[in-house]
Amino acid sequence: MGNDVVVLQETAAYTLQELAELAFAPLQAAGAVRAVAFGSYARATSDGYADLDLVVVLATDLAPLERASLLRELFDAIPVALDLVIYTPEEFAAGIERGIGLFAALASQGVTIYERSTP
């Protein structure tokens, strides 16, 4: 036996489009303004072990660590692990304007999977 490395890589069970469809109703019910996927699903490189990295823009007065409670239904609807970051519209706009860190990744590889329609 040598130093061969075996990489287990299953194909992803869901496409980003399928996950977006599953996320639509919970995002709409929560009053989300926008949801942007990033990471392996956004790059179309996800495998069977990938989680969905998602930024949700949502008007709230809750502290950042308390915001996930607003999207409990989303966790139930998405059948893969979910890394969720929730920003207010103001926080999101300021972050996009600065374009650093996570916001740089969103600008270069983010895929909008939900956007609230305006009447």
C-alpha positions as CSV (number, residue, x, y, z in Angstrom):
1,M,0.0,0.0,0.0
2,G,1.3,3.4,-1.0
3,N,0.3,6.9,-0.1
4,D,-2.7,6.8,-2.4
5,V,-5.5,9.1,-1.3
6,V,-9.0,8.1,-2.0
7,V,-11.4,11.0,-2.4
8,L,-15.0,10.2,-1.8
9,Q,-17.1,12.6,-3.9
10,E,-20.7,11.9,-4.5
11,T,-22.7,14.1,-6.9
12,A,-24.9,16.6,-5.2
13,A,-28.5,15.3,-4.6
14,Y,-30.0,18.7,-5.5
15,T,-29.2,21.5,-8.0
16,L,-29.2,25.1,-6.9
17,Q,-32.4,25.7,-8.9
18,E,-34.1,22.9,-7.0
19,L,-33.0,24.3,-3.6
20,A,-34.1,27.8,-4.7
21,E,-37.6,26.4,-5.5
22,L,-37.7,24.7,-2.0
23,A,-36.6,28.0,-0.4
24,F,-39.1,30.2,-2.2
25,A,-42.1,29.8,0.1
26,P,-40.2,30.1,3.5
27,L,-38.3,33.2,2.2
28,Q,-41.5,34.8,1.0
29,A,-43.3,34.0,4.2
30,A,-40.5,35.6,6.3
31,G,-40.6,38.8,4.2
32,A,-37.1,38.3,2.8
33,V,-36.0,41.0,0.3
34,R,-33.4,38.9,-1.4
35,A,-31.4,35.6,-1.0
36,V,-28.0,35.1,-2.5
37,A,-26.2,31.7,-2.7
38,F,-22.4,31.6,-2.7
39,G,-19.8,28.9,-2.3
40,S,-19.9,25.5,-4.0
41,Y,-23.6,25.6,-5.0
42,A,-23.1,29.0,-6.6
43,R,-20.0,27.9,-8.4
44,A,-21.7,24.7,-9.6
45,T,-19.0,22.6,-7.9
46,S,-21.1,21.1,-5.1
47,D,-20.9,17.5,-4.2
48,G,-22.9,15.2,-2.0
49,Y,-21.3,16.7,1.1
50,A,-21.8,20.3,0.3
51,D,-23.9,22.7,2.3
52,L,-25.8,25.7,1.0
53,D,-24.1,29.0,1.8
54,L,-26.8,31.6,1.8
55,V,-27.1,35.3,2.6
56,V,-30.6,36.5,3.2
57,V,-31.6,40.2,3.2
58,L,-34.4,40.8,5.6
59,A,-35.7,43.8,7.5
60,T,-35.5,43.2,11.2
61,D,-34.6,44.8,14.5
62,L,-33.2,41.6,16.0
63,A,-29.5,41.2,16.8
64,P,-27.5,39.2,14.3
65,L,-27.3,36.1,16.4
66,E,-31.1,36.1,16.9
67,R,-32.1,36.4,13.3
68,A,-32.0,32.8,12.3
69,S,-35.2,32.3,14.3
70,L,-37.0,34.3,11.6
71,L,-36.2,31.6,9.1
72,R,-36.9,28.3,10.9
73,E,-39.1,27.2,8.1
74,L,-36.2,27.6,5.7
75,F,-34.1,25.1,7.7
76,D,-37.0,22.6,7.5
77,A,-37.5,23.2,3.7
78,I,-33.9,22.8,2.6
79,P,-32.7,19.1,2.6
80,V,-29.0,19.9,2.8
81,A,-27.0,21.6,5.6
82,L,-27.5,25.4,5.5
83,D,-25.0,28.1,6.4
84,L,-27.1,31.1,6.8
85,V,-26.1,34.8,7.2
86,I,-28.9,37.3,7.6
87,Y,-28.4,41.0,6.9
88,T,-30.8,43.9,7.1
89,P,-31.2,45.8,3.8
90,E,-29.0,48.6,5.2
91,E,-26.2,46.3,6.3
92,F,-26.3,44.5,2.9
93,A,-26.1,47.8,1.0
94,A,-23.2,49.0,3.1
95,G,-21.4,45.7,2.7
96,I,-21.8,45.6,-1.1
97,E,-20.6,49.2,-1.3
98,R,-17.4,48.3,0.7
99,G,-16.9,45.1,-1.3
100,I,-14.7,43.3,1.2
101,G,-14.8,39.9,2.8
102,L,-18.0,38.0,2.3
103,F,-19.3,40.8,0.1
104,A,-16.4,40.4,-2.3
105,A,-17.4,36.8,-2.6
106,L,-21.0,37.7,-3.2
107,A,-20.0,40.2,-5.9
108,S,-17.7,37.7,-7.7
109,Q,-19.7,34.4,-7.4
110,G,-23.0,35.1,-5.7
111,V,-26.2,33.8,-7.4
112,T,-29.5,35.4,-6.5
113,I,-32.0,32.7,-5.8
114,Y,-34.8,34.8,-4.5
115,E,-35.8,38.4,-4.9
116,R,-39.1,39.9,-3.6
117,S,-41.2,41.2,-6.4
118,T,-42.5,44.7,-6.0
119,P,-46.2,45.4,-7.0
